[in-house]
Structures are given as C-alpha cells and as structure tokens.
C-alpha cells in the first residue's frame, strides 16, 4: 500500500549533494513495452530553486498536465531527449536499447552532470558518471519524474505523427502498446516498418506457419 502514496521529492538529490555532487541529472525512459516505435529517454537537470510544482510519474498525470509541466521545465531546466530506433531494439534487445537511449540522453545534455539518478534497478553500462539506480524513481525523485514527463510527451508526439502515416493501428491513442485494437490491426493490415520484429506478436505474424493441416 505504501507504494501507492509515494510522492517524488528532492531528498535523493539532497543526499547526493551532501556527498559532494554538484550537478545532478534525473534519467528515465519510456516505450519498452510497445510493439511499435522507438524507445525514448530523457535526462533532466533541475534548478533546486525553481522546481515546477506537481512533478510526478508521467503515468499519473493527464496529457494536459504533462504538456503544461513540459513547458515549465523547458524554461527552468537543462533537458536532453534521445531515442533508440526499432532497428536497434531488434538487433540489441529492448533492455540494451533502452539503456542506449539513456546514454544518448545524458550525452546530449548542455551541461555535464557529475551524478545521475536513474529510474530502475540497473545502470546502463555505457555511463561513466557516478550513478544511482532508483526503483520506482519517477515516484521518488523529482528529477526522474521530470525526465519521465519529458520522455513520454516526446514519444507520444512521435507516435501521433506516425499514426498519420499509418492509419488503422490506433497509435495516436495506444502509442504502439499491444492493445486489443492494435493486435487486431496487425492481423488485418500487416506489419509496418515501425513494428518491432523481435517482439513475439509481430514476429509470429511475420513468420507464422502458412501450411494448412489436412
């Protein structure tokens, strides 16, 4: 029950600062579960004196609230967003691809952090900066929550745009996740270049046994 009342705050950042950190970035990714589209990561460095009110796990916020917070963050924080493509997901695996997106997001920051708070229980192997993995970090750290908001908003926009070019899959609402309507569209419309071929529902359609039993 405790996990449901977690609210992100600045305590993890404060702890890191007390140990000598000076510039802290929160890092999160979105899009590990979908059947289509990239995996997207964001890295955000907050100004402790100008933290927007209401930062939280992006999944707990409405789309309108995410939009508003993103605008606020762009005005007061250092932000970097990066992706790993469908091709990279299929060649590397989704975990490594999500870590690659995180690494790229950190590398893209305009200011180099000296400490990272990373959502999850693993630290991407390509990061050389001292890092702390934080389980359910987007519900515990405002820096990670900020990253989750930015990453989700960016990926949602990508999927909405792709939906205009590939109508029928419902990407403008399901964002590529395996909803019932998305699975049905896969069966009826087939696989697009933006589907992850290494994911079982897509793979099964591409390589299904077409022989008919007597």
C-alpha positions in Angstrom: 0.0 0.0 0.0 2.9 2.3 0.7 4.0 2.3 -2.9 0.7 3.9 -4.0 1.2 7.0 -1.8 4.8 7.8 -2.9 5.3 11.4 -4.0 8.5 12.5 -5.6 10.6 15.0 -3.7 14.2 16.3 -3.7 15.5 14.1 -0.9 17.6 11.8 -3.2 19.1 14.9 -4.8 19.8 16.4 -1.4 21.6 13.2 -0.3 23.8 13.2 -3.4 24.6 16.9 -2.9 25.6 16.2 0.7 28.1 13.6 -0.6 29.8 16.1 -2.9 27.7 16.0 -6.1 27.2 19.4 -7.7 25.2 18.8 -10.9 22.5 16.0 -10.7 20.5 14.7 -13.6 17.4 12.5 -13.4 17.2 9.9 -16.2 14.1 7.9 -17.3 12.9 6.1 -20.4 9.5 5.3 -21.9 8.5 2.8 -24.5 9.9 -0.6 -23.5 6.5 -2.3 -23.8 5.1 -1.2 -27.2 5.1 -3.3 -30.3 6.0 -0.3 -32.5 8.0 2.9 -32.4 11.3 3.8 -30.7 12.2 3.7 -27.1 12.8 7.2 -25.8 14.8 8.5 -22.9 15.2 11.9 -21.2 17.8 13.4 -18.9 16.9 16.5 -16.9 18.9 18.7 -14.6 16.7 20.7 -12.3 17.4 24.1 -10.7 16.7 23.4 -7.0 15.3 26.9 -6.6 12.9 26.7 -9.5 11.3 23.2 -9.4 7.9 23.2 -11.0 5.0 22.2 -8.7 3.3 18.9 -9.4 6.1 16.8 -10.9 5.2 13.2 -10.7 5.4 9.9 -12.5 4.2 10.8 -16.0 1.7 7.9 -16.0 -0.1 9.6 -13.1 -0.6 12.8 -14.9 -3.1 13.8 -17.6 -1.8 14.7 -21.0 -2.8 18.3 -20.5 -0.8 18.4 -17.2 2.2 16.8 -18.8 2.1 19.5 -21.6 2.0 22.3 -19.0 4.8 20.9 -16.9 7.0 20.3 -20.0 6.6 24.0 -20.9 7.6 24.9 -17.3 10.6 22.5 -17.4 11.9 23.9 -20.7 12.1 27.3 -19.1 14.0 26.3 -15.9 15.8 23.1 -16.5 18.5 21.6 -18.7 16.9 18.9 -20.9 18.0 16.3 -23.4 15.9 13.7 -25.2 17.2 10.7 -27.2 16.0 7.6 -28.8 16.9 4.1 -29.8 15.3 3.0 -33.1 13.2 0.0 -33.9 16.2 -1.4 -35.8 18.4 -1.0 -32.7 15.7 -2.6 -30.5 15.6 -5.6 -32.8 19.3 -6.0 -33.1 20.3 -5.3 -29.4 17.2 -6.3 -27.4 14.9 -3.9 -25.7 16.8 -3.6 -22.4 20.1 -2.7 -24.1 18.3 -0.3 -26.5 16.6 1.5 -23.6 19.9 1.9 -21.9 21.4 3.2 -25.2 18.7 5.8 -25.3 19.5 6.8 -21.7 23.2 7.0 -22.5 22.5 9.3 -25.5 20.2 11.5 -23.5 22.9 12.0 -20.8 25.5 12.7 -23.5 23.2 15.3 -25.1 22.8 17.5 -22.0 24.2 21.0 -22.5 25.7 20.8 -19.0 27.7 17.7 -17.9 26.3 16.2 -14.7 28.5 14.7 -12.1 25.8 12.4 -10.7 22.9 10.5 -12.2 19.7 9.3 -10.7 18.4 6.6 -13.0 14.9 5.0 -12.9 15.0 1.3 -12.5 17.3 -1.3 -10.9 20.2 -1.2 -13.5 22.7 1.4 -14.5 23.5 1.5 -18.3 27.0 0.1 -18.8 27.9 2.9 -21.2 27.7 5.6 -18.5 30.9 6.6 -16.8 29.3 9.2 -14.5 28.7 8.1 -10.9 25.1 6.9 -10.9 22.4 5.6 -8.6 19.7 3.2 -9.8 16.3 4.1 -8.1 13.5 1.6 -8.3 10.2 3.4 -8.9 12.4 6.5 -9.3 9.7 8.5 -11.1 7.6 8.3 -7.9 10.5 9.2 -5.6 12.7 11.8 -7.3 11.5 15.0 -8.9 14.5 14.9 -11.3 13.5 11.4 -12.5 9.8 12.4 -12.6 10.7 15.4 -14.8 12.6 13.1 -17.1 9.6 10.7 -17.3 7.3 13.6 -18.3 9.6 14.9 -21.0 10.3 11.4 -22.4 6.6 10.4 -22.5 5.5 13.6 -24.1 8.2 13.4 -26.8 7.4 9.7 -27.6 3.7 10.3 -27.6 4.2 13.0 -30.2 6.3 10.7 -32.4 3.6 8.0 -32.3 0.9 10.5 -33.1 2.9 11.6 -36.1 3.5 8.0 -37.2 -0.3 7.4 -36.8 -1.0 9.9 -39.5 1.2 8.0 -42.0 0.0 4.5 -40.9 -3.7 4.9 -40.0 -5.7 2.0 -38.6 -3.3 0.8 -35.9 -4.5 3.4 -33.3 -1.1 4.7 -32.5 -2.5 8.1 -31.7 -4.2 6.6 -28.7 -2.4 3.3 -27.8 1.1 4.8 -28.6 2.2 1.4 -30.0 1.3 -0.6 -27.0 -0.3 -4.0 -27.6 -3.9 -3.0 -27.1 -6.6 -5.3 -28.5 -7.3 -3.0 -31.4 -3.6 -2.8 -32.2 -3.2 -6.6 -32.3 -6.3 -6.9 -34.5 -4.9 -4.3 -36.9 -1.6 -6.2 -37.1 -3.6 -9.3 -38.1 -5.6 -7.4 -40.7 -3.3 -4.7 -42.0 0.1 -6.4 -41.5 3.4 -5.3 -40.2 4.8 -1.8 -40.8 8.5 -0.7 -40.9 7.9 0.8 -37.4 6.9 -2.5 -35.8 9.5 -4.3 -33.6 10.1 -7.6 -35.3 11.8 -9.2 -32.3 8.6 -8.8 -30.3 6.6 -12.0 -30.2 3.2 -10.8 -31.5 4.9 -9.1 -34.5 7.4 -12.0 -35.1 4.5 -14.5 -35.0 2.7 -12.7 -37.8 5.7 -12.3 -39.9 6.8 -15.9 -39.6 3.6 -17.8 -39.0 3.3 -21.2 -40.4 1.1 -20.8 -43.5 0.7 -24.5 -44.2 -2.7 -25.9 -43.8 -3.2 -29.1 -41.9 -5.2 -31.8 -43.7 
